Amino acid sequence: MTARELMDIVTQKALSELRLEGDGSIVRRSLFPELVTPSPLLARVLREQKPMLVEFLMYQHEADRLLLESTHRLAQAWPPGCPGLDEDAVWAEMEKQLTDAYWMVDLATLREAIERREEHVLAVFAAHRDHVRAPGKKIDRGR
């Protein structure tokens, strides 16, 4: 069983979340304690798989930090009046690649996907600024 599969069981079946504490302990918190009876089997599996879970939770913490920082940088760079990226086919593909990279549980791969996404978005923003400066110039959104 992979860490992701175990995390899916914890969240979907046990309606719980796992959190890594600073001392290396893992805390499981039931999201709906009135709906779920604690499972001794799940508790045993979590104890047995603790090293894998600690590694995964540490990865998730760092991966989430990288994604939040990237999102913040893009938000700061977003030019006024620039439309959203919902209809940008390249953006959609990069978001898929980013999700895939996240679940590969490899920070180097995730960093590369984040960098490619940022490069594309910053190019779209630059094209928007150029278009605002020179109306009539077509914006290339990578389609």
PyMOL CGO cylinders between C-alpha atoms (Angstrom):
from pymol import cmd
from pymol.cgo import CYLINDER

trace = [
    CYLINDER, 0.00, 0.00, 0.00, 1.31, 3.41, -0.94, 0.3, 1, 1, 1, 1, 1, 1,
    CYLINDER, 1.31, 3.41, -0.94, 1.14, 6.45, 1.31, 0.3, 1, 1, 1, 1, 1, 1,
    CYLINDER, 1.14, 6.45, 1.31, -1.40, 8.01, -1.02, 0.3, 1, 1, 1, 1, 1, 1,
    CYLINDER, -1.40, 8.01, -1.02, -3.64, 4.93, -0.84, 0.3, 1, 1, 1, 1, 1, 1,
    CYLINDER, -3.64, 4.93, -0.84, -3.40, 4.92, 2.94, 0.3, 1, 1, 1, 1, 1, 1,
    CYLINDER, -3.40, 4.92, 2.94, -4.18, 8.65, 3.08, 0.3, 1, 1, 1, 1, 1, 1,
    CYLINDER, -4.18, 8.65, 3.08, -7.22, 8.05, 0.85, 0.3, 1, 1, 1, 1, 1, 1,
    CYLINDER, -7.22, 8.05, 0.85, -8.47, 5.40, 3.28, 0.3, 1, 1, 1, 1, 1, 1,
    CYLINDER, -8.47, 5.40, 3.28, -7.95, 7.74, 6.22, 0.3, 1, 1, 1, 1, 1, 1,
    CYLINDER, -7.95, 7.74, 6.22, -9.82, 10.63, 4.59, 0.3, 1, 1, 1, 1, 1, 1,
    CYLINDER, -9.82, 10.63, 4.59, -12.53, 8.81, 2.65, 0.3, 1, 1, 1, 1, 1, 1,
    CYLINDER, -12.53, 8.81, 2.65, -13.32, 5.79, 4.82, 0.3, 1, 1, 1, 1, 1, 1,
    CYLINDER, -13.32, 5.79, 4.82, -12.33, 6.96, 8.29, 0.3, 1, 1, 1, 1, 1, 1,
    CYLINDER, -12.33, 6.96, 8.29, -13.31, 10.60, 7.63, 0.3, 1, 1, 1, 1, 1, 1,
    CYLINDER, -13.31, 10.60, 7.63, -10.12, 11.70, 9.35, 0.3, 1, 1, 1, 1, 1, 1,
    CYLINDER, -10.12, 11.70, 9.35, -7.08, 13.80, 8.66, 0.3, 1, 1, 1, 1, 1, 1,
    CYLINDER, -7.08, 13.80, 8.66, -3.48, 13.17, 9.58, 0.3, 1, 1, 1, 1, 1, 1,
    CYLINDER, -3.48, 13.17, 9.58, -1.16, 15.91, 10.74, 0.3, 1, 1, 1, 1, 1, 1,
    CYLINDER, -1.16, 15.91, 10.74, 2.57, 15.67, 11.37, 0.3, 1, 1, 1, 1, 1, 1,
    CYLINDER, 2.57, 15.67, 11.37, 3.63, 17.32, 14.61, 0.3, 1, 1, 1, 1, 1, 1,
    CYLINDER, 3.63, 17.32, 14.61, 7.00, 18.99, 15.15, 0.3, 1, 1, 1, 1, 1, 1,
    CYLINDER, 7.00, 18.99, 15.15, 8.18, 16.11, 17.30, 0.3, 1, 1, 1, 1, 1, 1,
    CYLINDER, 8.18, 16.11, 17.30, 7.59, 13.61, 14.46, 0.3, 1, 1, 1, 1, 1, 1,
    CYLINDER, 7.59, 13.61, 14.46, 4.37, 12.22, 15.88, 0.3, 1, 1, 1, 1, 1, 1,
    CYLINDER, 4.37, 12.22, 15.88, 1.31, 11.82, 13.70, 0.3, 1, 1, 1, 1, 1, 1,
    CYLINDER, 1.31, 11.82, 13.70, -2.03, 13.03, 14.99, 0.3, 1, 1, 1, 1, 1, 1,
    CYLINDER, -2.03, 13.03, 14.99, -5.22, 11.63, 13.52, 0.3, 1, 1, 1, 1, 1, 1,
    CYLINDER, -5.22, 11.63, 13.52, -8.29, 13.82, 13.91, 0.3, 1, 1, 1, 1, 1, 1,
    CYLINDER, -8.29, 13.82, 13.91, -11.74, 12.60, 13.05, 0.3, 1, 1, 1, 1, 1, 1,
    CYLINDER, -11.74, 12.60, 13.05, -13.60, 15.11, 10.92, 0.3, 1, 1, 1, 1, 1, 1,
    CYLINDER, -13.60, 15.11, 10.92, -16.99, 13.72, 11.99, 0.3, 1, 1, 1, 1, 1, 1,
    CYLINDER, -16.99, 13.72, 11.99, -16.46, 11.81, 15.25, 0.3, 1, 1, 1, 1, 1, 1,
    CYLINDER, -16.46, 11.81, 15.25, -20.18, 11.17, 15.63, 0.3, 1, 1, 1, 1, 1, 1,
    CYLINDER, -20.18, 11.17, 15.63, -20.28, 9.30, 12.29, 0.3, 1, 1, 1, 1, 1, 1,
    CYLINDER, -20.28, 9.30, 12.29, -17.22, 7.07, 12.54, 0.3, 1, 1, 1, 1, 1, 1,
    CYLINDER, -17.22, 7.07, 12.54, -16.33, 4.47, 15.12, 0.3, 1, 1, 1, 1, 1, 1,
    CYLINDER, -16.33, 4.47, 15.12, -12.57, 4.37, 15.77, 0.3, 1, 1, 1, 1, 1, 1,
    CYLINDER, -12.57, 4.37, 15.77, -10.97, 1.42, 14.03, 0.3, 1, 1, 1, 1, 1, 1,
    CYLINDER, -10.97, 1.42, 14.03, -8.32, -0.56, 15.92, 0.3, 1, 1, 1, 1, 1, 1,
    CYLINDER, -8.32, -0.56, 15.92, -7.25, -2.08, 12.59, 0.3, 1, 1, 1, 1, 1, 1,
    CYLINDER, -7.25, -2.08, 12.59, -6.66, 1.33, 11.03, 0.3, 1, 1, 1, 1, 1, 1,
    CYLINDER, -6.66, 1.33, 11.03, -4.79, 2.49, 14.13, 0.3, 1, 1, 1, 1, 1, 1,
    CYLINDER, -4.79, 2.49, 14.13, -2.52, -0.57, 13.87, 0.3, 1, 1, 1, 1, 1, 1,
    CYLINDER, -2.52, -0.57, 13.87, -1.89, -0.03, 10.15, 0.3, 1, 1, 1, 1, 1, 1,
    CYLINDER, -1.89, -0.03, 10.15, -1.06, 3.62, 10.79, 0.3, 1, 1, 1, 1, 1, 1,
    CYLINDER, -1.06, 3.62, 10.79, 1.43, 2.63, 13.50, 0.3, 1, 1, 1, 1, 1, 1,
    CYLINDER, 1.43, 2.63, 13.50, 3.03, 0.03, 11.22, 0.3, 1, 1, 1, 1, 1, 1,
    CYLINDER, 3.03, 0.03, 11.22, 3.26, 2.47, 8.32, 0.3, 1, 1, 1, 1, 1, 1,
    CYLINDER, 3.26, 2.47, 8.32, 4.40, 5.45, 10.38, 0.3, 1, 1, 1, 1, 1, 1,
    CYLINDER, 4.40, 5.45, 10.38, 7.82, 5.90, 8.69, 0.3, 1, 1, 1, 1, 1, 1,
    CYLINDER, 7.82, 5.90, 8.69, 6.18, 5.98, 5.25, 0.3, 1, 1, 1, 1, 1, 1,
    CYLINDER, 6.18, 5.98, 5.25, 3.48, 8.35, 6.47, 0.3, 1, 1, 1, 1, 1, 1,
    CYLINDER, 3.48, 8.35, 6.47, 5.98, 10.70, 8.13, 0.3, 1, 1, 1, 1, 1, 1,
    CYLINDER, 5.98, 10.70, 8.13, 7.95, 10.88, 4.89, 0.3, 1, 1, 1, 1, 1, 1,
    CYLINDER, 7.95, 10.88, 4.89, 4.78, 11.49, 2.88, 0.3, 1, 1, 1, 1, 1, 1,
    CYLINDER, 4.78, 11.49, 2.88, 3.44, 14.14, 5.25, 0.3, 1, 1, 1, 1, 1, 1,
    CYLINDER, 3.44, 14.14, 5.25, 6.81, 15.93, 5.19, 0.3, 1, 1, 1, 1, 1, 1,
    CYLINDER, 6.81, 15.93, 5.19, 6.72, 15.84, 1.38, 0.3, 1, 1, 1, 1, 1, 1,
    CYLINDER, 6.72, 15.84, 1.38, 3.14, 17.17, 1.36, 0.3, 1, 1, 1, 1, 1, 1,
    CYLINDER, 3.14, 17.17, 1.36, 4.08, 20.01, 3.68, 0.3, 1, 1, 1, 1, 1, 1,
    CYLINDER, 4.08, 20.01, 3.68, 6.97, 21.10, 1.44, 0.3, 1, 1, 1, 1, 1, 1,
    CYLINDER, 6.97, 21.10, 1.44, 5.00, 20.55, -1.79, 0.3, 1, 1, 1, 1, 1, 1,
    CYLINDER, 5.00, 20.55, -1.79, 2.09, 22.61, -0.47, 0.3, 1, 1, 1, 1, 1, 1,
    CYLINDER, 2.09, 22.61, -0.47, 4.50, 25.37, 0.55, 0.3, 1, 1, 1, 1, 1, 1,
    CYLINDER, 4.50, 25.37, 0.55, 6.01, 25.44, -2.96, 0.3, 1, 1, 1, 1, 1, 1,
    CYLINDER, 6.01, 25.44, -2.96, 2.57, 25.59, -4.57, 0.3, 1, 1, 1, 1, 1, 1,
    CYLINDER, 2.57, 25.59, -4.57, 1.39, 28.37, -2.27, 0.3, 1, 1, 1, 1, 1, 1,
    CYLINDER, 1.39, 28.37, -2.27, 4.52, 30.42, -2.93, 0.3, 1, 1, 1, 1, 1, 1,
    CYLINDER, 4.52, 30.42, -2.93, 4.08, 29.97, -6.68, 0.3, 1, 1, 1, 1, 1, 1,
    CYLINDER, 4.08, 29.97, -6.68, 0.43, 30.94, -6.52, 0.3, 1, 1, 1, 1, 1, 1,
    CYLINDER, 0.43, 30.94, -6.52, 1.35, 34.02, -4.49, 0.3, 1, 1, 1, 1, 1, 1,
    CYLINDER, 1.35, 34.02, -4.49, 4.01, 35.04, -7.03, 0.3, 1, 1, 1, 1, 1, 1,
    CYLINDER, 4.01, 35.04, -7.03, 1.53, 34.67, -9.89, 0.3, 1, 1, 1, 1, 1, 1,
    CYLINDER, 1.53, 34.67, -9.89, -1.13, 36.64, -8.01, 0.3, 1, 1, 1, 1, 1, 1,
    CYLINDER, -1.13, 36.64, -8.01, 1.38, 39.44, -7.39, 0.3, 1, 1, 1, 1, 1, 1,
    CYLINDER, 1.38, 39.44, -7.39, 2.35, 39.52, -11.07, 0.3, 1, 1, 1, 1, 1, 1,
    CYLINDER, 2.35, 39.52, -11.07, -1.23, 39.44, -12.41, 0.3, 1, 1, 1, 1, 1, 1,
    CYLINDER, -1.23, 39.44, -12.41, -1.67, 42.62, -14.46, 0.3, 1, 1, 1, 1, 1, 1,
    CYLINDER, -1.67, 42.62, -14.46, -4.82, 44.70, -13.99, 0.3, 1, 1, 1, 1, 1, 1,
    CYLINDER, -4.82, 44.70, -13.99, -7.52, 43.81, -16.48, 0.3, 1, 1, 1, 1, 1, 1,
    CYLINDER, -7.52, 43.81, -16.48, -5.92, 40.54, -17.52, 0.3, 1, 1, 1, 1, 1, 1,
    CYLINDER, -5.92, 40.54, -17.52, -8.61, 37.91, -18.03, 0.3, 1, 1, 1, 1, 1, 1,
    CYLINDER, -8.61, 37.91, -18.03, -8.50, 34.57, -16.28, 0.3, 1, 1, 1, 1, 1, 1,
    CYLINDER, -8.50, 34.57, -16.28, -6.74, 31.56, -17.68, 0.3, 1, 1, 1, 1, 1, 1,
    CYLINDER, -6.74, 31.56, -17.68, -9.76, 29.24, -17.69, 0.3, 1, 1, 1, 1, 1, 1,
    CYLINDER, -9.76, 29.24, -17.69, -9.90, 29.11, -21.48, 0.3, 1, 1, 1, 1, 1, 1,
    CYLINDER, -9.90, 29.11, -21.48, -6.14, 28.76, -21.96, 0.3, 1, 1, 1, 1, 1, 1,
    CYLINDER, -6.14, 28.76, -21.96, -5.48, 25.21, -23.21, 0.3, 1, 1, 1, 1, 1, 1,
    CYLINDER, -5.48, 25.21, -23.21, -1.82, 25.36, -22.22, 0.3, 1, 1, 1, 1, 1, 1,
    CYLINDER, -1.82, 25.36, -22.22, -2.77, 26.45, -18.68, 0.3, 1, 1, 1, 1, 1, 1,
    CYLINDER, -2.77, 26.45, -18.68, -5.19, 23.52, -18.40, 0.3, 1, 1, 1, 1, 1, 1,
    CYLINDER, -5.19, 23.52, -18.40, -2.50, 21.09, -19.53, 0.3, 1, 1, 1, 1, 1, 1,
    CYLINDER, -2.50, 21.09, -19.53, 0.03, 22.59, -17.13, 0.3, 1, 1, 1, 1, 1, 1,
    CYLINDER, 0.03, 22.59, -17.13, -2.40, 22.31, -14.24, 0.3, 1, 1, 1, 1, 1, 1,
    CYLINDER, -2.40, 22.31, -14.24, -2.84, 18.61, -15.10, 0.3, 1, 1, 1, 1, 1, 1,
    CYLINDER, -2.84, 18.61, -15.10, 0.93, 18.16, -15.27, 0.3, 1, 1, 1, 1, 1, 1,
    CYLINDER, 0.93, 18.16, -15.27, 1.28, 19.95, -11.94, 0.3, 1, 1, 1, 1, 1, 1,
    CYLINDER, 1.28, 19.95, -11.94, -1.27, 17.64, -10.31, 0.3, 1, 1, 1, 1, 1, 1,
    CYLINDER, -1.27, 17.64, -10.31, 0.47, 14.60, -11.77, 0.3, 1, 1, 1, 1, 1, 1,
    CYLINDER, 0.47, 14.60, -11.77, 3.84, 15.89, -10.57, 0.3, 1, 1, 1, 1, 1, 1,
    CYLINDER, 3.84, 15.89, -10.57, 2.46, 16.49, -7.07, 0.3, 1, 1, 1, 1, 1, 1,
    CYLINDER, 2.46, 16.49, -7.07, 1.30, 12.89, -6.77, 0.3, 1, 1, 1, 1, 1, 1,
    CYLINDER, 1.30, 12.89, -6.77, 4.61, 11.52, -8.05, 0.3, 1, 1, 1, 1, 1, 1,
    CYLINDER, 4.61, 11.52, -8.05, 5.88, 12.54, -4.60, 0.3, 1, 1, 1, 1, 1, 1,
    CYLINDER, 5.88, 12.54, -4.60, 9.11, 13.94, -6.03, 0.3, 1, 1, 1, 1, 1, 1,
    CYLINDER, 9.11, 13.94, -6.03, 9.99, 17.53, -5.18, 0.3, 1, 1, 1, 1, 1, 1,
    CYLINDER, 9.99, 17.53, -5.18, 12.35, 17.97, -8.15, 0.3, 1, 1, 1, 1, 1, 1,
    CYLINDER, 12.35, 17.97, -8.15, 9.61, 16.96, -10.59, 0.3, 1, 1, 1, 1, 1, 1,
    CYLINDER, 9.61, 16.96, -10.59, 7.14, 19.24, -8.82, 0.3, 1, 1, 1, 1, 1, 1,
    CYLINDER, 7.14, 19.24, -8.82, 9.55, 22.18, -8.91, 0.3, 1, 1, 1, 1, 1, 1,
    CYLINDER, 9.55, 22.18, -8.91, 10.02, 21.70, -12.67, 0.3, 1, 1, 1, 1, 1, 1,
    CYLINDER, 10.02, 21.70, -12.67, 6.25, 21.64, -13.24, 0.3, 1, 1, 1, 1, 1, 1,
    CYLINDER, 6.25, 21.64, -13.24, 5.81, 24.78, -11.12, 0.3, 1, 1, 1, 1, 1, 1,
    CYLINDER, 5.81, 24.78, -11.12, 8.58, 26.54, -13.05, 0.3, 1, 1, 1, 1, 1, 1,
    CYLINDER, 8.58, 26.54, -13.05, 7.06, 25.63, -16.44, 0.3, 1, 1, 1, 1, 1, 1,
    CYLINDER, 7.06, 25.63, -16.44, 3.64, 26.85, -15.29, 0.3, 1, 1, 1, 1, 1, 1,
    CYLINDER, 3.64, 26.85, -15.29, 5.04, 30.13, -14.00, 0.3, 1, 1, 1, 1, 1, 1,
    CYLINDER, 5.04, 30.13, -14.00, 7.00, 30.72, -17.22, 0.3, 1, 1, 1, 1, 1, 1,
    CYLINDER, 7.00, 30.72, -17.22, 3.86, 30.21, -19.29, 0.3, 1, 1, 1, 1, 1, 1,
    CYLINDER, 3.86, 30.21, -19.29, 1.67, 32.41, -17.12, 0.3, 1, 1, 1, 1, 1, 1,
    CYLINDER, 1.67, 32.41, -17.12, 4.24, 35.19, -16.97, 0.3, 1, 1, 1, 1, 1, 1,
    CYLINDER, 4.24, 35.19, -16.97, 4.46, 35.07, -20.78, 0.3, 1, 1, 1, 1, 1, 1,
    CYLINDER, 4.46, 35.07, -20.78, 0.65, 35.38, -20.97, 0.3, 1, 1, 1, 1, 1, 1,
    CYLINDER, 0.65, 35.38, -20.97, 0.81, 38.34, -18.60, 0.3, 1, 1, 1, 1, 1, 1,
    CYLINDER, 0.81, 38.34, -18.60, 3.55, 39.97, -20.69, 0.3, 1, 1, 1, 1, 1, 1,
    CYLINDER, 3.55, 39.97, -20.69, 1.47, 39.46, -23.85, 0.3, 1, 1, 1, 1, 1, 1,
    CYLINDER, 1.47, 39.46, -23.85, -1.49, 41.08, -22.10, 0.3, 1, 1, 1, 1, 1, 1,
    CYLINDER, -1.49, 41.08, -22.10, 0.61, 44.09, -21.08, 0.3, 1, 1, 1, 1, 1, 1,
    CYLINDER, 0.61, 44.09, -21.08, 1.94, 44.39, -24.65, 0.3, 1, 1, 1, 1, 1, 1,
    CYLINDER, 1.94, 44.39, -24.65, -1.63, 44.21, -25.97, 0.3, 1, 1, 1, 1, 1, 1,
    CYLINDER, -1.63, 44.21, -25.97, -2.75, 46.95, -23.58, 0.3, 1, 1, 1, 1, 1, 1,
    CYLINDER, -2.75, 46.95, -23.58, 0.17, 49.12, -24.73, 0.3, 1, 1, 1, 1, 1, 1,
    CYLINDER, 0.17, 49.12, -24.73, -0.47, 48.36, -28.42, 0.3, 1, 1, 1, 1, 1, 1,
    CYLINDER, -0.47, 48.36, -28.42, -4.21, 47.76, -28.90, 0.3, 1, 1, 1, 1, 1, 1,
    CYLINDER, -4.21, 47.76, -28.90, -5.02, 45.60, -31.87, 0.3, 1, 1, 1, 1, 1, 1,
    CYLINDER, -5.02, 45.60, -31.87, -2.03, 43.34, -31.37, 0.3, 1, 1, 1, 1, 1, 1,
    CYLINDER, -2.03, 43.34, -31.37, -3.29, 39.78, -31.02, 0.3, 1, 1, 1, 1, 1, 1,
    CYLINDER, -3.29, 39.78, -31.02, -2.53, 38.04, -27.72, 0.3, 1, 1, 1, 1, 1, 1,
    CYLINDER, -2.53, 38.04, -27.72, -0.95, 34.60, -28.18, 0.3, 1, 1, 1, 1, 1, 1,
    CYLINDER, -0.95, 34.60, -28.18, -2.25, 32.43, -25.35, 0.3, 1, 1, 1, 1, 1, 1,
    CYLINDER, -2.25, 32.43, -25.35, -0.48, 29.27, -26.48, 0.3, 1, 1, 1, 1, 1, 1,
    CYLINDER, -0.48, 29.27, -26.48, -3.47, 27.65, -28.15, 0.3, 1, 1, 1, 1, 1, 1,
]
cmd.load_cgo(trace, "trace")
